[in-house]
Amino acid sequence: MAVFKNKIVRDDLKHIFEAFGHPDAFRDKTVLITGCAGFLGFYFCHFFAFLEQQGLGPRRVLLLDNFLLGKPQWLSDLENGSKMMDVASFDIARDDISVLKEINRVDYVIHMASIASPVFYRRYPLETLDANIWGLRKLLDHSCGRQVKGSCSFPAARSTETLCRTQSRPGRTTAGMSVASGRGRVMTRPSVSGNAVLCLCANAEGPRPRSAAF
């Protein structure tokens, strides 16, 4: 069972759990998370581990990341302490999604396979675009006609309103193009995706410092 050593994280998880309002929403469901090693992935992964401790955890949580910036120790610790988490090194933009174990049983998709830090998405602009654009397209295409109940994508952008405008800095243009493309795909997808709930969320917070303390 996962152990949350950091008091701030424990308090955050308790607050999220109490504010969520639907504690059993993910019980016995299968959740797919891309970009699990990032700063958003940190809290999503820990939240599902927290649900597992409460007896409300998903049946399976499939955690994917290409670990371009390395695999954090906290993720290995969660994987070792959980019976429901499967972690895999996977590039959502390039690898074959059909080979993933239990991919056809996924109920919810949380797509966060994007570099949030301006320092790094300027260093890896093509990887950022590919994850946001082709990764999202691949996940949406795979979801069509299947049991997926909801899909949420977090592109690399501080604000959809500012970064979708013309930018003079390549890094921000990369982020803006990702948001614009994702927005277009999400807006047109309901006509072919059935009843699945689709959500495109801008990364409004920026990267969390990579600290061993967490």
GROMACS elastic network, one bead per residue, 0.5 to 0.9 nm:
[ bonds ]
;  ai    aj funct       b0    kb
    1    49     6  0.81236   500
    1    52     6  0.82997   500
    1    53     6  0.71109   500
    1    78     6  0.81794   500
    1    80     6  0.81861   500
    1    82     6  0.53715   500
    1    83     6  0.78173   500
    2    46     6  0.84565   500
    2    49     6  0.64706   500
    2    50     6  0.78165   500
    2    52     6  0.87944   500
    2    53     6  0.77738   500
    2    77     6  0.74567   500
    2    78     6  0.56851   500
    2    79     6  0.83097   500
    2    80     6  0.79566   500
    2    82     6  0.60995   500
    3    77     6  0.86515   500
    3    78     6  0.81029   500
    3    81     6  0.76531   500
    4     7     6  0.75717   500
    4     9     6  0.69850   500
    4    10     6  0.60569   500
    4    46     6  0.83088   500
    4    50     6  0.87586   500
    4   214     6  0.89798   500
    5     8     6  0.89567   500
    5     9     6  0.79012   500
    5    10     6  0.75559   500
    5   214     6  0.82243   500
    6     9     6  0.53351   500
    6    10     6  0.62819   500
    6    11     6  0.87618   500
    6   213     6  0.74271   500
    6   214     6  0.65626   500
    7    11     6  0.60977   500
    7    12     6  0.84651   500
    8    11     6  0.51624   500
    8    12     6  0.60565   500
    8    13     6  0.85978   500
    9    13     6  0.60876   500
    9    14     6  0.85481   500
    9    43     6  0.84324   500
    9    46     6  0.86311   500
    9   214     6  0.77602   500
   10    13     6  0.52421   500
   10    14     6  0.62392   500
   10    15     6  0.86453   500
   11    14     6  0.51591   500
   11    15     6  0.61616   500
   11    16     6  0.86283   500
   12    15     6  0.50967   500
   12    16     6  0.61092   500
   12    17     6  0.85146   500
   12    43     6  0.89139   500
   13    16     6  0.50513   500
   13    17     6  0.59964   500
   13    18     6  0.85375   500
   13    43     6  0.79811   500
   13    46     6  0.75995   500
   13    47     6  0.61049   500
   13    50     6  0.71237   500
   14    17     6  0.50882   500
   14    18     6  0.61723   500
   14    19     6  0.85492   500
   14    47     6  0.89362   500
   14    50     6  0.84363   500
   15    18     6  0.52048   500
   15    19     6  0.60383   500
   15    20     6  0.83964   500
   16    19     6  0.51189   500
   16    20     6  0.57875   500
   16    47     6  0.79454   500
   17    20     6  0.52549   500
   17    21     6  0.74757   500
   17    22     6  0.85318   500
   17    23     6  0.69253   500
   17    47     6  0.77781   500
   17    50     6  0.83890   500
   17    51     6  0.80892   500
   18    21     6  0.64887   500
   18    22     6  0.89252   500
   18    23     6  0.81494   500
   19    22     6  0.86923   500
   20    23     6  0.67827   500
   22    25     6  0.53858   500
   22    26     6  0.85779   500
   23    26     6  0.75985   500
   23    27     6  0.82218   500
   23    51     6  0.77831   500
   23    56     6  0.69237   500
   24    27     6  0.51391   500
   24    28     6  0.88259   500
   24    51     6  0.85617   500
   24    56     6  0.56459   500
   24    57     6  0.79022   500
   24    58     6  0.89856   500
   25    28     6  0.88695   500
   25    29     6  0.82764   500
   25    56     6  0.83236   500
   25    58     6  0.87908   500
   26    29     6  0.52534   500
   26    30     6  0.77896   500
   26    31     6  0.80539   500
   26    48     6  0.85781   500
   26    51     6  0.85694   500
   26    56     6  0.71455   500
   26    57     6  0.63843   500
   26    58     6  0.51637   500
   26    59     6  0.82520   500
   26   107     6  0.88847   500
   26   108     6  0.86765   500
   27    30     6  0.86930   500
   27    51     6  0.83868   500
   27    52     6  0.87219   500
   27    55     6  0.82088   500
   27    56     6  0.50066   500
   27    57     6  0.50552   500
   27    59     6  0.67280   500
   28    56     6  0.78383   500
   28    57     6  0.67019   500
   28    60     6  0.75186   500
   29    57     6  0.81191   500
   29    59     6  0.51189   500
   29    60     6  0.67376   500
   29    61     6  0.84551   500
   29   105     6  0.86052   500
   29   106     6  0.75382   500
   29   107     6  0.60912   500
   29   108     6  0.78717   500
   30    58     6  0.59103   500
   30    59     6  0.56005   500
   30    61     6  0.58229   500
   30    62     6  0.76016   500
   30   102     6  0.83946   500
   30   103     6  0.88009   500
   30   105     6  0.64891   500
   30   107     6  0.52875   500
   30   108     6  0.66624   500
   30   109     6  0.89162   500
   31    58     6  0.70940   500
   31    59     6  0.82725   500
   31    60     6  0.63581   500
   31    62     6  0.61196   500
   31    63     6  0.84717   500
   31   105     6  0.88573   500
   31   106     6  0.57297   500
   31   107     6  0.59599   500
   31   109     6  0.59918   500
   31   110     6  0.76483   500
   32    60     6  0.84885   500
   32    61     6  0.59215   500
   32    63     6  0.62477   500
   32    64     6  0.77791   500
   32   103     6  0.79681   500
   32   106     6  0.64337   500
   32   107     6  0.79660   500
   32   108     6  0.62363   500
   32   110     6  0.61468   500
   32   111     6  0.79947   500
   33    36     6  0.59083   500
   33    41     6  0.77497   500
   33    44     6  0.85143   500
   33    45     6  0.85456   500
   33    61     6  0.73518   500
   33    62     6  0.60891   500
   33    63     6  0.50257   500
   33    64     6  0.60930   500
   33    65     6  0.85564   500
   33   108     6  0.85359   500
   33   109     6  0.61016   500
   33   111     6  0.58981   500
   33   112     6  0.71623   500
   33   113     6  0.84451   500
   34    37     6  0.84934   500
   34    41     6  0.81346   500
   34    62     6  0.83106   500
   34    63     6  0.61391   500
   34    65     6  0.58142   500
   34    66     6  0.89749   500
   34    90     6  0.85754   500
   34    91     6  0.88564   500
   34    92     6  0.73578   500
   34   109     6  0.81685   500
   34   110     6  0.64692   500
   34   112     6  0.53065   500
   34   113     6  0.50335   500
   34   114     6  0.87387   500
   35    38     6  0.58403   500
   35    40     6  0.83723   500
   35    41     6  0.64070   500
   35    63     6  0.77033   500
   35    64     6  0.59641   500
   35    66     6  0.75393   500
   35    67     6  0.82509   500
   35    92     6  0.88936   500
   35   110     6  0.88256   500
   35   111     6  0.69075   500
   35   114     6  0.65869   500
   35   115     6  0.85912   500
   36    39     6  0.82392   500
   36    40     6  0.75799   500
   36    42     6  0.68517   500
   36    44     6  0.79736   500
   36    45     6  0.71488   500
   36    63     6  0.56829   500
   36    64     6  0.58466   500
   36    65     6  0.57679   500
   36    75     6  0.83123   500
   36    87     6  0.85720   500
   36   111     6  0.88525   500
   36   112     6  0.71568   500
   36   113     6  0.74484   500
   37    40     6  0.80877   500
   37    41     6  0.55213   500
   37    42     6  0.64166   500
   37    45     6  0.88714   500
   37    63     6  0.85459   500
   37    64     6  0.81345   500
   37    65     6  0.63713   500
   37    66     6  0.88054   500
   37    67     6  0.70419   500
   37    69     6  0.87853   500
   37    70     6  0.82885   500
   37    71     6  0.65961   500
   37    72     6  0.66904   500
   37    74     6  0.89340   500
   37    75     6  0.68773   500
   37   113     6  0.88926   500
   38    42     6  0.61702   500
   38    65     6  0.86238   500
   38    72     6  0.89548   500
   38   112     6  0.78805   500
   38   113     6  0.80971   500
   38   114     6  0.84485   500
   38   115     6  0.80033   500
   38   116     6  0.82550   500
   38   207     6  0.81828   500
   38   208     6  0.83037   500
   38   210     6  0.89158   500
   39    42     6  0.51621   500
   39    43     6  0.71630   500
   39   116     6  0.85067   500
   39   206     6  0.87739   500
   39   207     6  0.61918   500
   39   208     6  0.53290   500
   39   209     6  0.79483   500
   39   210     6  0.79515   500
   40    43     6  0.56149   500
   40    44     6  0.63572   500
   40    45     6  0.85966   500
   40   112     6  0.75193   500
   40   207     6  0.84020   500
   40   208     6  0.82278   500
   41    45     6  0.57545   500
   41    46     6  0.82324   500
   41   112     6  0.73555   500
   42    45     6  0.54451   500
   42    46     6  0.61660   500
   42    47     6  0.85433   500
   42    74     6  0.81971   500
   42    75     6  0.77962   500
   42   214     6  0.88110   500
   43    46     6  0.50048   500
   43    47     6  0.58188   500
   43    48     6  0.85340   500
   44    47     6  0.50731   500
   44    48     6  0.63274   500
   44    49     6  0.86269   500
   45    48     6  0.53517   500
   45    49     6  0.62656   500
   45    50     6  0.86232   500
   45    61     6  0.85352   500
   45    63     6  0.83549   500
   45    75     6  0.81190   500
   45    78     6  0.79439   500
   45    85     6  0.87848   500
   46    50     6  0.60215   500
   46    51     6  0.86003   500
   46    78     6  0.76521   500
   47    51     6  0.62479   500
   47    52     6  0.86189   500
   48    52     6  0.62152   500
   48    53     6  0.87213   500
   48    56     6  0.86783   500
   48    57     6  0.61394   500
   48    58     6  0.72991   500
   48    61     6  0.80559   500
   49    53     6  0.64354   500
   49    54     6  0.88662   500
   49    57     6  0.70688   500
   49    78     6  0.74641   500
   49    81     6  0.87749   500
   49    82     6  0.69994   500
   49    84     6  0.85599   500
   49    85     6  0.84993   500
   50    53     6  0.51048   500
   50    54     6  0.65315   500
   50    55     6  0.88937   500
   50    56     6  0.85749   500
   50    57     6  0.77116   500
   51    54     6  0.50362   500
   51    55     6  0.63500   500
   51    58     6  0.78683   500
   52    55     6  0.51042   500
   52    56     6  0.54261   500
   52    58     6  0.71861   500
   52    82     6  0.80318   500
   52    83     6  0.88629   500
   52    84     6  0.82077   500
   53    56     6  0.73739   500
   53    57     6  0.73538   500
   54    57     6  0.72877   500
   57    60     6  0.82771   500
   57    84     6  0.80657   500
   58    61     6  0.66306   500
   58    84     6  0.71927   500
   59    84     6  0.62048   500
   60    83     6  0.83485   500
   60    85     6  0.60693   500
   60    86     6  0.75572   500
   60   102     6  0.88141   500
   60   106     6  0.87580   500
   61    84     6  0.58935   500
   61    86     6  0.62831   500
   61    87     6  0.84891   500
   61   106     6  0.89803   500
   62    84     6  0.84033   500
   62    85     6  0.61378   500
   62    86     6  0.50828   500
   62    87     6  0.63178   500
   62    88     6  0.78528   500
   62   100     6  0.88896   500
   62   101     6  0.85311   500
   62   102     6  0.84903   500
   62   103     6  0.83939   500
   62   106     6  0.87433   500
   63    85     6  0.69899   500
   63    86     6  0.58632   500
   63    88     6  0.62505   500
   63    89     6  0.86333   500
   64    67     6  0.88371   500
   64    86     6  0.84590   500
   64    87     6  0.60190   500
   64    88     6  0.51641   500
   64    89     6  0.59758   500
   64    90     6  0.55797   500
   64    91     6  0.77965   500
   64    92     6  0.79190   500
   64   113     6  0.82661   500
   65    68     6  0.80446   500
   65    71     6  0.85920   500
   65    87     6  0.81179   500
   65    88     6  0.67494   500
   65    89     6  0.53377   500
   65    90     6  0.53134   500
   65    91     6  0.64968   500
   65    92     6  0.78450   500
   65   113     6  0.68170   500
   66    69     6  0.83889   500
   66    70     6  0.84656   500
   66    71     6  0.88095   500
   66    88     6  0.82836   500
   66    89     6  0.51211   500
   66    91     6  0.50406   500
   66    92     6  0.79670   500
   66   113     6  0.83458   500
   67    71     6  0.54364   500
   67    72     6  0.86987   500
   67    89     6  0.67959   500
   67    90     6  0.82596   500
   67    91     6  0.88444   500
   68    71     6  0.82202   500
   69    72     6  0.88700   500
   71    74     6  0.86601   500
   71    75     6  0.72430   500
   71    76     6  0.79080   500
   72    75     6  0.56236   500
   72    76     6  0.69977   500
   72   210     6  0.85368   500
   72   212     6  0.83048   500
   73    76     6  0.51777   500
   73    77     6  0.62093   500
   73    78     6  0.86953   500
   73   212     6  0.77023   500
   74    78     6  0.61872   500
   74    79     6  0.86093   500
   74   212     6  0.79681   500
   74   214     6  0.70141   500
   75    78     6  0.51089   500
   75    79     6  0.61489   500
   75    80     6  0.85995   500
   75    87     6  0.83886   500
   76    79     6  0.50647   500
   76    80     6  0.61444   500
   76    81     6  0.85693   500
   76    87     6  0.84180   500
   77    80     6  0.51963   500
   77    81     6  0.61511   500
   77    82     6  0.86579   500
   78    81     6  0.50731   500
   78    82     6  0.60243   500
   78    85     6  0.78729   500
   79    82     6  0.53897   500
   79    83     6  0.77470   500
   79    84     6  0.82673   500
   79    85     6  0.56874   500
   79    86     6  0.68562   500
   79    87     6  0.69448   500
   80    83     6  0.79286   500
   80    85     6  0.85526   500
   81    85     6  0.88713   500
   82    85     6  0.58966   500
   82    86     6  0.89279   500
   83    86     6  0.84826   500
   90    93     6  0.89107   500
   90    94     6  0.85265   500
   90    95     6  0.66020   500
   90    96     6  0.89747   500
   90    97     6  0.88983   500
   91    94     6  0.55331   500
   91    95     6  0.53818   500
   91    96     6  0.86584   500
   91   113     6  0.84675   500
   91   131     6  0.79984   500
   91   135     6  0.83789   500
   92    95     6  0.57686   500
   92    96     6  0.78308   500
   92    97     6  0.72168   500
   92   113     6  0.74084   500
   92   130     6  0.87136   500
   92   131     6  0.65300   500
   92   134     6  0.80110   500
   92   135     6  0.51197   500
   92   136     6  0.83691   500
   92   138     6  0.77757   500
   92   139     6  0.83180   500
   93    96     6  0.87102   500
   93   113     6  0.89499   500
   93   127     6  0.84518   500
   93   130     6  0.56930   500
   93   131     6  0.51925   500
   93   132     6  0.82081   500
   93   133     6  0.81016   500
   93   134     6  0.53217   500
   93   136     6  0.80943   500
   93   137     6  0.88067   500
   93   138     6  0.74151   500
   94    97     6  0.87947   500
   94   130     6  0.83807   500
   94   131     6  0.87146   500
   94   134     6  0.82543   500
   94   135     6  0.78848   500
   95    98     6  0.89545   500
   95    99     6  0.87748   500
   96    99     6  0.60217   500
   96   100     6  0.78813   500
   97   100     6  0.57312   500
   97   103     6  0.75638   500
   97   138     6  0.79400   500
   97   139     6  0.82228   500
   97   142     6  0.81907   500
   98   101     6  0.81618   500
   98   103     6  0.68476   500
   98   104     6  0.81707   500
   98   142     6  0.85108   500
   99   102     6  0.88910   500
   99   103     6  0.78974   500
  100   103     6  0.54647   500
  100   104     6  0.86768   500
  101   104     6  0.81868   500
  102   105     6  0.53158   500
  102   106     6  0.69886   500
  103   106     6  0.55769   500
  104   107     6  0.87662   500
  104   142     6  0.86544   500
  104   143     6  0.86082   500
  104   146     6  0.73515   500
  104   147     6  0.80840   500
  104   148     6  0.88549   500
  105   146     6  0.83914   500
  105   147     6  0.72820   500
  105   148     6  0.80854   500
  106   109     6  0.72464   500
  106   143     6  0.86683   500
  106   146     6  0.85913   500
  106   147     6  0.71839   500
  106   148     6  0.60414   500
  106   149     6  0.86222   500
  107   146     6  0.88276   500
  107   147     6  0.61273   500
  107   149     6  0.53539   500
  107   150     6  0.69242   500
  107   151     6  0.87066   500
  108   147     6  0.89944   500
  108   148     6  0.57577   500
  108   149     6  0.58511   500
  108   151     6  0.57428   500
  108   152     6  0.82170   500
  109   139     6  0.80112   500
  109   143     6  0.88881   500
  109   148     6  0.76072   500
  109   149     6  0.85306   500
  109   150     6  0.64070   500
  109   152     6  0.61859   500
  109   153     6  0.81792   500
  110   150     6  0.85485   500
  110   151     6  0.59137   500
  110   153     6  0.59602   500
  110   154     6  0.80120   500
  111   114     6  0.84435   500
  111   132     6  0.85836   500
  111   135     6  0.82206   500
  111   136     6  0.71296   500
  111   139     6  0.82626   500
  111   151     6  0.76217   500
  111   152     6  0.60185   500
  111   154     6  0.62139   500
  111   155     6  0.83632   500
  112   115     6  0.85247   500
  112   131     6  0.85967   500
  112   132     6  0.82595   500
  112   152     6  0.84721   500
  112   153     6  0.60471   500
  112   154     6  0.51165   500
  112   155     6  0.68660   500
  112   156     6  0.86346   500
  113   128     6  0.82778   500
  113   131     6  0.57856   500
  113   132     6  0.70477   500
  113   135     6  0.77432   500
  113   136     6  0.89915   500
  113   153     6  0.87560   500
  113   154     6  0.80280   500
  113   155     6  0.81057   500
  114   121     6  0.83712   500
  114   127     6  0.79793   500
  114   128     6  0.54827   500
  114   129     6  0.80577   500
  114   130     6  0.86836   500
  114   131     6  0.57151   500
  114   132     6  0.61442   500
  114   154     6  0.77366   500
  114   155     6  0.63327   500
  114   156     6  0.59455   500
  115   118     6  0.79634   500
  115   120     6  0.66156   500
  115   121     6  0.55249   500
  115   124     6  0.81672   500
  115   125     6  0.89410   500
  115   127     6  0.82398   500
  115   128     6  0.58627   500
  115   131     6  0.86350   500
  115   155     6  0.84793   500
  115   156     6  0.62347   500
  115   207     6  0.86332   500
  116   119     6  0.87048   500
  116   120     6  0.75748   500
  116   121     6  0.68010   500
  116   128     6  0.86903   500
  116   155     6  0.80382   500
  116   156     6  0.50518   500
  116   157     6  0.71944   500
  116   158     6  0.87128   500
  116   175     6  0.88650   500
  116   203     6  0.74273   500
  116   206     6  0.61449   500
  116   207     6  0.55958   500
  117   120     6  0.53385   500
  117   121     6  0.60763   500
  117   122     6  0.84265   500
  117   156     6  0.80844   500
  117   206     6  0.64811   500
  117   207     6  0.53022   500
  117   208     6  0.86537   500
  118   121     6  0.51690   500
  118   122     6  0.58657   500
  118   123     6  0.83587   500
  118   156     6  0.87856   500
  118   171     6  0.65713   500
  118   172     6  0.76530   500
  118   175     6  0.89104   500
  118   206     6  0.85219   500
  118   207     6  0.86150   500
  119   122     6  0.56499   500
  119   123     6  0.65511   500
  119   124     6  0.89812   500
  119   171     6  0.84193   500
  120   124     6  0.60113   500
  120   125     6  0.81505   500
  120   171     6  0.89288   500
  121   125     6  0.51525   500
  121   126     6  0.84007   500
  121   127     6  0.79086   500
  121   128     6  0.60355   500
  121   129     6  0.89848   500
  121   156     6  0.82909   500
  121   171     6  0.62292   500
  121   172     6  0.86691   500
  121   174     6  0.79207   500
  121   175     6  0.80925   500
  122   125     6  0.53012   500
  122   128     6  0.87349   500
  122   170     6  0.70402   500
  122   172     6  0.80376   500
  122   174     6  0.80819   500
  123   126     6  0.89543   500
  123   171     6  0.82396   500
  124   127     6  0.54230   500
  124   128     6  0.62666   500
  124   129     6  0.88526   500
  124   171     6  0.89189   500
  125   128     6  0.51147   500
  125   129     6  0.62814   500
  125   130     6  0.86277   500
  125   170     6  0.81583   500
  125   171     6  0.66686   500
  125   174     6  0.62720   500
  125   175     6  0.85731   500
  126   129     6  0.50834   500
  126   130     6  0.59816   500
  126   131     6  0.85180   500
  126   174     6  0.81291   500
  127   130     6  0.51016   500
  127   131     6  0.61119   500
  127   132     6  0.85597   500
  128   131     6  0.53881   500
  128   132     6  0.62329   500
  128   133     6  0.85128   500
  128   155     6  0.88688   500
  128   156     6  0.75980   500
  128   174     6  0.73762   500
  128   175     6  0.77263   500
  128   178     6  0.79817   500
  129   132     6  0.52274   500
  129   133     6  0.57995   500
  129   134     6  0.77635   500
  129   135     6  0.89691   500
  129   156     6  0.89365   500
  129   174     6  0.64187   500
  129   175     6  0.75257   500
  129   177     6  0.76938   500
  129   178     6  0.58767   500
  130   133     6  0.53251   500
  130   134     6  0.51766   500
  130   135     6  0.64111   500
  130   136     6  0.88706   500
  130   178     6  0.86554   500
  131   134     6  0.58636   500
  131   136     6  0.70324   500
  131   155     6  0.87340   500
  131   178     6  0.88225   500
  132   135     6  0.56631   500
  132   136     6  0.57809   500
  132   137     6  0.84038   500
  132   153     6  0.84097   500
  132   154     6  0.82684   500
  132   155     6  0.58570   500
  132   156     6  0.76263   500
  132   175     6  0.88249   500
  132   178     6  0.55904   500
  132   179     6  0.78317   500
  132   181     6  0.82223   500
  132   182     6  0.70518   500
  133   136     6  0.54314   500
  133   137     6  0.61800   500
  133   138     6  0.86852   500
  133   155     6  0.88943   500
  133   177     6  0.87729   500
  133   178     6  0.60818   500
  133   179     6  0.85909   500
  133   181     6  0.63749   500
  133   182     6  0.63596   500
  133   185     6  0.88682   500
  134   138     6  0.59777   500
  134   139     6  0.85386   500
  135   138     6  0.51899   500
  135   139     6  0.63014   500
  135   140     6  0.86764   500
  136   139     6  0.51833   500
  136   140     6  0.61157   500
  136   141     6  0.85062   500
  136   153     6  0.73803   500
  136   182     6  0.71597   500
  136   185     6  0.83357   500
  137   140     6  0.51744   500
  137   141     6  0.60016   500
  137   142     6  0.84826   500
  137   182     6  0.83306   500
  137   185     6  0.73916   500
  138   141     6  0.51866   500
  138   142     6  0.61068   500
  138   143     6  0.85953   500
  139   142     6  0.51574   500
  139   143     6  0.61533   500
  139   144     6  0.89193   500
  139   151     6  0.87761   500
  140   143     6  0.50651   500
  140   144     6  0.65416   500
  140   151     6  0.81418   500
  140   185     6  0.85328   500
  140   186     6  0.85259   500
  140   189     6  0.76502   500
  140   193     6  0.80153   500
  141   144     6  0.55131   500
  141   145     6  0.89626   500
  141   189     6  0.89933   500
  141   193     6  0.85582   500
  142   145     6  0.80978   500
  142   146     6  0.77459   500
  143   146     6  0.54447   500
  143   147     6  0.74935   500
  143   148     6  0.59614   500
  143   151     6  0.87256   500
  143   193     6  0.72194   500
  143   196     6  0.86203   500
  144   147     6  0.84114   500
  144   148     6  0.80428   500
  144   189     6  0.89770   500
  144   192     6  0.68310   500
  144   194     6  0.73986   500
  144   196     6  0.88440   500
  145   148     6  0.83690   500
  145   192     6  0.83211   500
  145   193     6  0.66407   500
  145   194     6  0.71933   500
  146   149     6  0.87969   500
  146   193     6  0.86099   500
  146   194     6  0.89590   500
  147   196     6  0.82260   500
  148   151     6  0.75221   500
  148   195     6  0.86947   500
  148   196     6  0.61471   500
  148   197     6  0.86681   500
  149   195     6  0.71516   500
  149   197     6  0.62745   500
  149   198     6  0.88456   500
  150   195     6  0.85388   500
  150   198     6  0.58287   500
  150   199     6  0.80492   500
  151   196     6  0.72214   500
  151   197     6  0.61457   500
  151   199     6  0.62711   500
  151   200     6  0.85895   500
  152   197     6  0.82168   500
  152   198     6  0.58800   500
  152   200     6  0.58249   500
  152   201     6  0.71999   500
  153   182     6  0.80822   500
  153   198     6  0.82745   500
  153   199     6  0.63720   500
  153   201     6  0.60122   500
  153   202     6  0.82720   500
  154   157     6  0.83945   500
  154   179     6  0.87356   500
  154   199     6  0.87765   500
  154   200     6  0.62167   500
  154   202     6  0.56214   500
  154   203     6  0.59476   500
  155   175     6  0.73845   500
  155   176     6  0.89863   500
  155   178     6  0.63608   500
  155   179     6  0.58278   500
  155   182     6  0.75206   500
  155   200     6  0.76908   500
  155   201     6  0.70045   500
  155   202     6  0.58375   500
  155   203     6  0.62860   500
  156   174     6  0.84769   500
  156   175     6  0.52448   500
  156   176     6  0.79906   500
  156   178     6  0.70443   500
  156   179     6  0.72687   500
  156   202     6  0.70374   500
  156   203     6  0.58750   500
  156   204     6  0.89203   500
  156   206     6  0.86367   500
  157   160     6  0.65747   500
  157   162     6  0.89645   500
  157   163     6  0.66385   500
  157   164     6  0.89937   500
  157   172     6  0.77620   500
  157   174     6  0.89711   500
  157   175     6  0.52127   500
  157   176     6  0.65618   500
  157   178     6  0.80542   500
  157   179     6  0.69067   500
  157   202     6  0.57511   500
  157   203     6  0.51869   500
  157   204     6  0.68356   500
  157   206     6  0.80789   500
  158   161     6  0.89541   500
  158   162     6  0.79937   500
  158   163     6  0.72404   500
  158   175     6  0.84594   500
  158   202     6  0.64406   500
  158   203     6  0.52692   500
  158   205     6  0.67083   500
  158   206     6  0.66167   500
  159   162     6  0.54389   500
  159   163     6  0.58590   500
  159   164     6  0.81268   500
  159   176     6  0.86433   500
  159   202     6  0.61435   500
  159   203     6  0.71224   500
  159   204     6  0.59906   500
  160   163     6  0.54118   500
  160   164     6  0.57138   500
  160   165     6  0.86342   500
  160   176     6  0.71409   500
  160   179     6  0.64620   500
  160   180     6  0.78936   500
  160   201     6  0.87715   500
  160   202     6  0.61364   500
  160   203     6  0.86861   500
  160   204     6  0.88020   500
  161   164     6  0.57876   500
  161   165     6  0.71080   500
  161   176     6  0.89865   500
  162   165     6  0.57098   500
  162   166     6  0.86686   500
  162   167     6  0.88891   500
  162   176     6  0.80602   500
  163   166     6  0.74767   500
  163   167     6  0.71706   500
  163   172     6  0.64964   500
  163   173     6  0.70365   500
  163   174     6  0.89620   500
  163   175     6  0.67409   500
  163   177     6  0.80200   500
  163   179     6  0.78747   500
  163   180     6  0.88064   500
  164   167     6  0.81101   500
  164   173     6  0.78883   500
  164   175     6  0.81297   500
  164   177     6  0.66417   500
  164   178     6  0.87022   500
  164   179     6  0.68675   500
  164   180     6  0.61227   500
  165   173     6  0.84273   500
  165   176     6  0.71548   500
  166   173     6  0.71654   500
  166   176     6  0.82297   500
  167   170     6  0.73734   500
  167   171     6  0.88555   500
  167   172     6  0.63832   500
  167   173     6  0.53335   500
  167   176     6  0.80408   500
  168   171     6  0.89371   500
  168   172     6  0.78245   500
  168   173     6  0.72138   500
  169   172     6  0.55437   500
  169   173     6  0.62095   500
  169   174     6  0.87518   500
  170   174     6  0.61500   500
  170   175     6  0.87582   500
  171   174     6  0.51327   500
  171   175     6  0.65192   500
  171   176     6  0.87530   500
  172   176     6  0.60337   500
  172   177     6  0.84901   500
  173   177     6  0.60025   500
  173   178     6  0.84624   500
  174   177     6  0.53055   500
  174   178     6  0.62874   500
  174   179     6  0.88662   500
  175   178     6  0.51134   500
  175   179     6  0.63915   500
  175   180     6  0.87516   500
  176   179     6  0.52040   500
  176   180     6  0.61771   500
  176   181     6  0.85726   500
  177   180     6  0.51038   500
  177   181     6  0.60351   500
  177   182     6  0.84299   500
  178   181     6  0.52811   500
  178   182     6  0.60521   500
  178   183     6  0.84801   500
  179   182     6  0.50884   500
  179   183     6  0.59415   500
  179   184     6  0.85561   500
  179   200     6  0.83968   500
  179   201     6  0.89712   500
  179   202     6  0.74564   500
  180   183     6  0.51455   500
  180   184     6  0.62756   500
  180   185     6  0.87463   500
  181   184     6  0.51924   500
  181   185     6  0.62905   500
  181   186     6  0.86820   500
  182   185     6  0.51368   500
  182   186     6  0.60896   500
  182   187     6  0.84871   500
  182   200     6  0.71226   500
  183   186     6  0.52348   500
  183   187     6  0.60566   500
  183   188     6  0.86664   500
  183   200     6  0.65916   500
  184   187     6  0.51994   500
  184   188     6  0.62737   500
  184   189     6  0.84653   500
  185   188     6  0.53615   500
  185   189     6  0.58428   500
  186   189     6  0.51807   500
  186   190     6  0.72721   500
  186   198     6  0.64910   500
  186   199     6  0.71534   500
  186   200     6  0.69533   500
  187   190     6  0.68589   500
  187   191     6  0.88071   500
  187   198     6  0.86111   500
  188   191     6  0.63346   500
  188   192     6  0.80501   500
  189   192     6  0.56347   500
  189   193     6  0.59012   500
  189   194     6  0.89183   500
  189   198     6  0.82525   500
  190   194     6  0.63633   500
  190   195     6  0.75147   500
  190   196     6  0.75527   500
  190   197     6  0.81672   500
  190   198     6  0.76661   500
  191   194     6  0.69597   500
  193   196     6  0.62590   500
  193   197     6  0.88916   500
  194   197     6  0.88920   500
  201   204     6  0.84306   500
  202   205     6  0.88538   500
  203   206     6  0.64191   500
  203   207     6  0.88751   500
  205   208     6  0.83130   500
  207   210     6  0.85940   500
  208   211     6  0.86306   500
  210   213     6  0.87393   500
  210   214     6  0.81513   500
  211   214     6  0.58758   500
